Amino acid sequence: MATFSTGDTDARDEERRRRGELFARLQVLGETSSTETALFHQAAAAKYGLGITDMKALGALMQEGPMTAGQIAKRLSLTSGAVTSLIDRLERRDFVTRAPDPSDRRKVIVVPNLEILASGENVYLSMGEAFNRLHETYTTEQLEFLVRYLEASIALNKQEIAKLAGKEQILPDDE
């Protein structure tokens, strides 16, 4: 039977205490980062005269490629009516075009107008440069950890969004 010295027990207790503190700090920092990121995206959208959902749709189209209205609705958890209005707003600004779906003539594909999007001011450029400067302060191993962490965080977010999408609304609609 193994025996542990008081020093071993103290070290384990200290490790548990420190991990608990770090978990709590990570939660607060995660919430703060999420809020500040949302506020930044809201301010960026306002600079383009758009709403945050419009910007998220453009971001999804630019990152993931052209989509049908149904795919946009699913990706952003929007109703069919909301996604139609969103596409109309983006099309009026020439940020997207509707193109026939080659595999199903009843559908259209929403395509980002990369030329128009690239021709204006990029409000994300300064933020990108700031993060590049921050990333330059890390070692390759630290950057690899950050990539793994963010990939896992994104997967968890998508998993939790899917769970929420399948649940009943918590509070009743205003009537």
N, C-alpha and C positions, 0 to 999 in steps of 0.2 A: 504494500500500500504506500502510495507516494505521500510524502509529507511536505507541506509548504511552510516556508518561514514567514514570519510577520512581514518581512520585506517584500516577498512575492505577493502576498495579499494586498499590501499597501500599494504596490505598483499596479496590480490589476484594478483596484478601486480607483486609483488616480487615472488610469487609462479609461475606465468606464465614465468617470466624471468628465474628463476632457472630451471624449467622443460625444457625450450628451450636450455639452456646451457648443461643440462645433455643429452638431445637428441643428440645434436651436438657432445658431447664427446663420447657418445655410438657409434655413427656412425664412428668416427675416430678410436676408439678402436676396433670396429668390423672389419673394413678394415685392420687395422694393424695386428690383431690376425689372420685373414684369410690369409694374405700374409705370416706371420711367420710360420703358420701351413703348408702352401703349400711348403715353402722352407725347412722345417724340413722333410716333406714326400719325397721331391725330394732328399735330402741328404741321407735319410734312404734307399731309393730305390737304389741309387748309391752304397751304401755299399754292397748291395746284387748283384750288377751288373745288376740291372733291371731298367726299366723306371717307371715313376710314374703311368702310366696306368696299368702296370703289377702288381705293388704293390696294387693298388686300386682293381684290380680283385681278387688278393689273399685275401685282407681284406674282400671283399664282400663274397667270398666263405667261409672264416673262420667264419664270423659273421652270415651269412644267410643260410649257408649250400650249398651242391652240387647244381649245376644249369646246365641247357642245355646251349649250345653256344648262342642260341637265347635269353635266359634270361640274360646272361652276357652282350650281346650286348645291350639289352634294359636298363639294370641297369646302364651301363656306357656310354650309347649313342654312341655306336660304330657301324660301318658297319659290315656286315657279313664277309667281307674279313679281316678287321682289327681284329675282334675277333678270326678268325681262326689263324691268325699269332700270336696273343697274346697267345692263348692256346698252339700252337706249341712251342713257346719260353718257357713257363712255364713247359711244358711236357719234353722238352730237359733237363731242370734243375732238373727234378724229383720233382718239387713243386706241380704238379697236375697229375692225371691220367684220362684217358677217360674210362668210363664204359658204357655198354649198358643200355639204358633207359628201365626199365622193362615194362613200359606201351606203348612204341612205339619203335619197333626195328629199325626204320629209324633214330632215334636220339641217341646221346650219352650224358651222364651226365659227367660234369667235377667235379672231386672230389679233394679237397685239400689233399695233402699228409702230414698229421699232424705230422707223425713221422719224416719225413725229415725236416719239418719246425721247429719242436721243437728241433732238434738235433744241429742246428747251433746257432751262436750268435744272441741274441735278441737285436737289436738296439733300440727297443722301451722301453726296461726295465728301463733305466735311466729316460726317460721322464715320465713313469708311476710312478716311485718312487717319482719324483719331484712333480707331481700333487698330489700324496697321501699326501705328507708333507704339501702342500698348503691346501688341503681339511681338514686336521686335525686341521687347525686354525679356521674353521668355526663351528658355532653351528648347531645342528640338523635342526633347522628351516631354517637357511641360506642354508644348503645343500638341503633341500626340495625345496626351492625357485630356487636354481641353477638347480636342476633336471627338474623342471617345465619349466624354461627358456630354457634350452637346448633342451628338448623335443619339445617345441613350435618352436624353431629356426630350428631344423631339419625338422619339418613338413613344415615350410615356405620355406626352401631351396628346398625340394622336389616339392612343389607346383610351385615355380618359375622355376625350371628346366623343369618341364612338360610344362609350358607356353612357355619357350624358344624352346623346342623341336618341338612345333607346329608352330613356326614362320619361315618365310623365312629368309635366310641368309642376314645379314645387308650389308656386303661388298661383292663385287663379288670375285670369286676365281681368283687367279693369273693364267694367261694363258701363 
